[in-house]
């Protein structure tokens, strides 16, 4: 305690080090921390899709459109300039293996889609030939960032979350 007091007085700079030198030991600075809670978990998934035909490329577009639609709120009062919005859709993510939930991976609680990034074409943009409506890319990568709605506690961790 006295060493901390000495080191806090500017005119006694170096006194703490002198005392420590005489003791043959130093007083370690300790940082006390207060627990202020935990963050909600986030999960990021990246999917690289390589459609082999225009029909498969159309399915990729449907997947992207579906995620985009469900990540956004809706205006409830029928007015695009209104103020009342619904919540976006939520997602129940499960890791599956042979038609059953994979128990070796952690469970994910109910989530919302925070962000979605779409990369068309990869390193270079190449399209399927023979299309007249915008030529869909042969490679599309989507990255989805989900955030859990609930905080996961020890009790939920014991349940596999």
N, C-alpha and C positions, 0 to 999 in steps of 0.2 A: 504494500500500500504506500509506504513512504517513498519507494523508488518511483512509483507512478506519479506521486505528488512532485517530487524533485524534477522529473523529466518534463512536467508541464509548465515549469517556470523558465521563461526564456533566458534570464540572467544566469541560470545554473546549467546551461547547455553543456553537455559532456559529463555532468556530475553523475548521472545514472550509470554511464559507461565506466566511470572511475570506480564507483562502488562495486559494480559487477566484476570488474577486473580484480579488485581486492578479494571478493568472495570466491573467485575462480568459477563463477557460474553466471548465467544470464537469466533474466526474467523474460519468459516468452510472452509475446503479445497475444492475447486471446481475443477473438472476436465472438461476442455473444450474439446469438441469432434468436429471433422470435419467430415462431411458426405462424405464418399468415395464410395458410391454406394451400391447396393444390390446384393445379390447372386441370381443366377438362382435357381428356385425351383426344388426339387427332390421328387420323389414319389417311395415308396417301396411297393410292393405287394407280399404276400406270399400265395401260393396255395398248399394245401395238397391233394394229389390224392391217392385214395384207389381203384385201379382196382380190380374187382371181377373175372377177367378171363385173360387168356393170350391175347386175342383180345383187351381187354381194356388196358392191360399193353403195348401192341404195340402202341396204340393210345397215351398213355402218352409219350412214347419214341419219337413219331412223333412230339408232342408238344415241347419237350425239344430240339430236333434237329432243329425245325423251329426257335425257339428263338435264339439258338446258331448261326445258319446260318445268321440270319438277324442282329445280333449285331456286326458282323465282317465286316471289309472292304474287298475289292477284289483288286487283283493286276491287273492294267489296261494294262500294257505292255506285258502281257502273260508270264512274267518271274517271278518265285517265289522269285528270288533274286533282283528283280527290286526295284525301288523307288517310282513309281507312283501308288497310291492307290485311289480307289473310297471311297466315304463316306459310312458308314453303312446305313442300312435302317432306316427310321423314322417311328414312331408310332403315330396314332391319338387315344387317349384313351378317351372313353366316359363311363360315369356311366349310366346304363340303368335301367328302371323300366317299366315293362309291354309294351315292344316294343317302348318305347319313352325315350328320354334323361331325367334323373332325375335332375330336376331343384333345388332340395334342397341341392345338393352337388356341390362343386366348379367345374368349367370346367378345363380341362388340355389342355394346348397348345401342339403343335407338339413336340414330344420327341424322344430321341434316347435311346437305352438300354445300360446303363453304365456297368452293371455287372449282372451276373446270377449265383446263387449258387444252387446246386442240392444236396439234401440229400436223399440217397437211403436207405430205410429200417427203418427209424425212430430210436427208441431206440435199436432195434435189427434187423438184416437183415434176413427177412423171404421171401421166394419165392413161386410162384405158382408151384404146383407139376405137373409132367407130361410134363415138357418142357426139351428139349435137347440142346437148343441154348443159354445158359447163364442164364436160370431161372430168369425171370423178377421179381423184388421185388413187394410185395403186398402193399407197401407204398412208395410214392415218394413225397418229398416236394421241390418245387422250389421257390426261392426268386428272384424277379426281381427288379432291381434298375434303374429307368428311370430318365433322366435329361431333363428339358425343354430346347428348343433351344432359345427361346426369353425371355427377361426380362419382368416380369409382372409389369405394372405400375398402377397407380390409374385408368387411363382410361380403361385398360383391366379388372381391378377388377370390375368396374361398369358394364362390360359386362358379369360378372359371373365367371371370371377367378381368 
